[in-house]
């Protein structure tokens, strides 16, 4: 799934996020906002970062594993990953999300 298949042109024209997935980034004071798409089968291995992350799934679902516990985050649901907390993600279907990365 291409970003342009889901998000409007104004979002798709934002600067690209240089991470492990396809996203555009809107920078704000103390926060980056990512508009991301993940094709079915995408797996993001365990990792951590120094930002407090809050996201909402806008299409599809996320399997989010934190502290060895996996939760299914469905369309319309929010999640939170605290800063420096190891976590991983899996997307079994085409999925879109908006994620806020709050800097300390």
C-alpha positions in Angstrom: 0.0 0.0 0.0 1.4 3.4 -1.0 1.0 6.4 1.2 -0.8 8.1 -1.6 -3.4 5.3 -1.7 -4.7 6.5 1.7 -3.6 10.0 2.7 -4.4 13.3 0.8 -1.8 15.1 -1.2 -1.1 17.7 1.5 0.0 14.9 3.8 1.9 13.0 1.1 3.8 16.2 0.3 5.2 16.5 3.8 8.9 15.6 4.2 9.7 11.9 4.2 10.5 10.2 7.5 13.8 8.4 7.3 12.9 5.4 9.3 12.0 1.7 8.7 8.6 2.4 7.2 6.9 4.7 4.7 5.8 7.8 6.5 5.6 11.6 6.1 6.6 13.8 9.1 5.1 17.0 10.4 7.4 18.6 12.9 6.0 20.6 15.8 7.5 21.9 19.1 8.4 18.9 21.3 6.6 16.5 18.9 6.9 14.9 15.5 3.7 13.7 13.9 4.0 10.7 11.5 1.5 9.7 8.9 2.5 6.1 8.1 1.4 3.1 6.0 2.5 -0.5 6.5 1.9 -3.2 3.9 0.5 -6.5 5.1 3.3 -8.7 6.5 5.5 -5.8 7.8 7.4 -6.7 11.0 9.3 -4.2 13.1 11.8 -6.0 15.3 12.2 -5.1 19.0 13.7 -1.7 19.5 13.4 1.4 21.7 13.7 5.2 21.3 13.9 8.2 23.6 10.4 9.5 22.6 7.1 8.9 24.2 4.9 7.5 21.4 1.1 7.7 21.1 -0.7 6.6 18.0 -4.1 5.8 16.5 -4.7 3.2 13.9 -6.8 4.7 11.1 -7.0 1.5 8.9 -6.2 -2.1 9.6 -4.6 -3.3 12.9 -1.3 -3.4 14.8 0.0 -6.2 16.9 2.0 -4.3 19.5 4.3 -6.2 21.9 5.5 -4.4 25.0 7.0 -6.2 28.0 6.3 -9.6 26.4 2.6 -8.9 26.1 1.0 -8.5 22.7 -2.1 -6.4 22.2 -4.2 -6.0 19.0 -4.8 -2.3 18.3 -7.7 -2.0 15.8 -9.0 0.8 13.7 -9.9 3.8 15.9 -7.9 2.6 18.9 -5.1 4.5 20.5 -1.9 3.1 22.0 1.0 4.4 24.1 4.7 3.3 24.2 6.6 5.0 26.9 10.1 6.4 26.2 12.9 3.9 26.3 10.5 0.9 26.5 11.5 -2.0 24.2 8.6 -2.9 21.8 7.9 -4.5 18.5 5.2 -4.3 15.9 3.5 -6.6 13.3 1.0 -5.7 10.7 -0.9 -8.7 9.3 -3.0 -6.5 6.9 -2.4 -3.2 5.1 -2.5 -0.7 8.0 -2.4 3.1 8.3 -1.7 5.2 11.4 -1.0 8.6 12.8 1.7 8.5 15.4 2.9 11.3 17.8 6.5 11.1 18.9 6.9 13.4 22.0 10.4 14.5 22.9 11.3 14.6 26.6 
